[in-house]
Amino acid sequence: MTERNFLKGVCTMASPLFDLTGRVALVTGGSKGLGKAMARGFAEAGADVVICSRHEDELRRALPEILEGTSVRGRWFVTDMTDRADVLRLAQSSLEAMGRVDILVNNAGSNVPQEIDQIDDERWDMLVELNLTSCMVLSRALVPQMKARRWGRIIHISSIMGLSSRSGRSVYSATKAALIGLARSMALDLGPYGITANCLAPGPFLTDLPTSVLSPQEQAAFAARTAVGRWGDPRELAGPALLLASEAGSYITGATLVVDGGTLCSAF
């Protein structure tokens, strides 16, 4: 089954619950990996899509692939998510270009493994700004127009590393756990306005990030720890994201949906 047909099947399976026609979705880090797969899923479901990343060449390549075979609109913006002024510009540019943002997916993030006594201030500050603070800044900027329409969906991309961890992942795990707490509090703030706030906690998905920090032996060990015996394909996060972004997930808020192939099932 092709990626296009897979996502089309996901998006039409329970229409209109999963129908995003007329909605606008903003996915940070949307030019590749999990972000691109989720943006494609939203486009297949009828949403107009905005993506951002730091790299214009990646954005130029990604957006036509995300929109292929659909009739939705799409825009991209080069954004440094560690720069708060740039994050605010992203919010403003998205609203000016699309007129609204209904669905926000805070996906941009990174991981620089360091043992606790080796963490340097520069890396700590950068990762906290990227993985956590940018999510607050962008949510804060876009929530008012969601409140005005009394509808919105905010999805933070956490990680199973926010629920468990491994050596050298102190900063990453701290930021991903913080997103879970942020979503819970936001859910209470925003629930009266018809806005949900949730986390997705992906497990081993084969994207650029894990392949850049894990050896082949470590990658094999991660696959072996899953219940299904393999890494996830990024497109396998599109369905869970669509659930939380659509009317199908209207009564889910403050939750963390683990999508890990059963990794956390095993204690040893």
N, C-alpha and C positions, 0 to 999 in steps of 0.2 A: 504494500500500500504506500503510495507516495505521501510526502508531508502535506501537500495541498489537499489531497483527498481525506487524509486523516483528520486534519483540522476542520474541513468542511463537514465531515461526519459528526465531530464533536459539537459544532456550532448549530447544527440543524436538528440534532437528535431530540431535543425537548422544546423546540420553539413553540410559543414565544417567550418562555421563561428565560432562555439564553440569548434572546434577540437584543442586540445593542444598536439597532438602527436609530440614528439621530443623536447618539451619544458621541462624546469626544474623549479619547483616552490619551493620557500623557504617560509615556514609559521612559524613565531615565535609564541610561545605559542600554538603550534600545537598538543599538547597531549590530549586536551579535549575541550569541549565546542565549541565555534564558530570556533576556529582555527582548531580543528579536523574535523569539518563538512566541512570547506572550503578545507582542504587538501584532504579529501575524494572526494569532487566534482572535484578537479583538476585531481586526479588519475583516476577517472571514465572517464574523458575527454581525457586521454592519456598522461598526464604529469608525469614525474618522480618527486618525492616529497622529500623534506627535511623538517623535523620538529625539533623544539627544545623546551626545557623547563628546569627548574631547577631540575626536578625529574626524575632520570633514570628509576625508576620502572614504572612510568606513560608512559614514552616514549616507553619502551619495550612492554607494553600492547597495546599502541595505534597504532604503525606502522603496525603490521599485520592486524589490523582491517581496516586501511586506504587502504591498498593494496589488500585486499581480493577480489578475482575474477577478478583482473586485471593482466596485464603482465608488468606493469611498475616497475621501480626501486625505492627504498626508502632508506633513511638514517636518523638517528637521532643523535643529539648532545646535551649533557647536557650544558646549557648555563645560566649564570646569566646576564640578560639583563641590570642590574644596574651597571655592571662592563664593562667599555669601552674596556679594553683589551680583555675581554672574548667575547664581541660582534665582535671585529676584528678577533678573532680566529674562530668564527662561520663563518664569511665570507670566510676566507681562507680555512677552512676545507671543506666547502660546494663546493667551486670551485675545490679543489683538488679531492674530492670524485666524483663529478658529471660532472666536466669539464666546467660548465657554470651555471649561474642562470639567467633565463629569466624573471621570475615573482617573485616579492618580496611582501609579505604581512606582514606588520608591525602590528601584532595583539596583541603581549604581552602587558599587562597593568594591572593596579590594581586601587583600590579605597579605601581610608581610610577616611570615613566621619568625618569632624571636623568643628565646627563653626569657623568663621573667626578669632575670638579673642582667639581661642584655638589651632590654627595650630602651631605645633612645627617645628623647622628648620629641624630636622632629617626626619620627614615624608614628608615635602615639597620637600626636596632635593631628597629623594628616588623616589617619585612619578614623579617628573619632569624628573629625569634621566630615569626611566622606560618607562613612557608614551610618552615622547617627545624626549629626547636626543638620546635614543637608536635608534629611527627611523631615525634620521639624520645620526648617525654614520654608521649604516648598509647600508643605501642608498648610502652614500658617498663612502663606500668601494666597493659596487657592481656596481655602475653606469659606471665606466670606461669600463668594459667588455661588458656592454650593448651598450654603445656608439660605441665600436669597431664593433659590429654586426649590429648597427643601428636598434635595436628592443629591447623593454623592456616594462614591465608593473610594476608599483609601486602602491601599494594600502595601504593606511594608514587606520587602523580601528579607526575612530573617534567615535562619539556617538551623540545621540540627546541632550545629556548633553553639547555638544559643541555648540549647537544652542539655548538651553534653560537651565534651571537649577532648583535646589531646595536647600533648606537650608542644609548647611553642606557639599556642594559639590564644594566649591571654587577651591580647587586644581585640582580635577578631571575635572571640566568644563574648567578651564584655559588651561590645557594640551590638552584636546580634541578640543577646539577651535583653539589652536595653530597649530594642525595638519592640519586643514582646510586651514589656511594661508600658511603653509609649502607646501602643495600640489599645491596651486595656483602658488606659486613662482617657484617650481620645474617644473611645467608644462611648464613655459616659458623658463626655462633653458634647458630643455630636449626635447622639441617638435621638434627642427630641426634634432634630431638624431633618430626620430621614436620611442621615449620612452614617454609613457603617465604616468601621476601621478594623482591619484584621492583618494578620501576618500569614505569609506562606513560609514554611521552614523546609527548604529543599535539602535532600541528602546528597548522595554522590551523583551529580550530573556531569557528564563529560563536556566541559567547556574550557575556554582558554585558562581560566583561573586555576583550577586544580591541576591541569596538565603542566602549568608553569611552576608549581610549588611541590608537586609530588613526583617521586621517582617511579619508573615502571613497576618496580616491586611494590611500592606503596599503593599505586593504582590497582594492582591485582589484589592486594589485601583488602582494599575498600570494597571492591566488587564481591569478594568472597564473604564479606560481613553482611551483605544484603540478603533478604529472604529470597529474592529472585535471582541472585547470583550474577548480577551485572550492574553496570552503571546505567543511569537514566539518560534518555535522549532529551534534549531541551524541549522538544515539542510535547513531551509528556507532562510539562508544567502548564501548558496552555489550557487544558480542561479545568484544573483546579483554580487557575486564575480567572477563567470565565465564570465559574460558579460564584466566586466572591465579587465579581464585577457586575453581575447581572441581577435581574429580579429573582432568579433562582436562589440567590444567597441573601435575600432581603432580611431574614431573621437571624443571620449569622453576624455577630459583631463582638469585638474584643477577644476573638478567638485566634488560635494558632493552628493552622492546618499543616500537619506534617506530611511531606511528600518525599519519602526516602526509600521506597522499595523494601520497606521492612527492616531497615538498618537498626533502628532502636529497639526492635523486638528482642534481640539477643543481649543477655546481660554479660556474656563472656565470649 
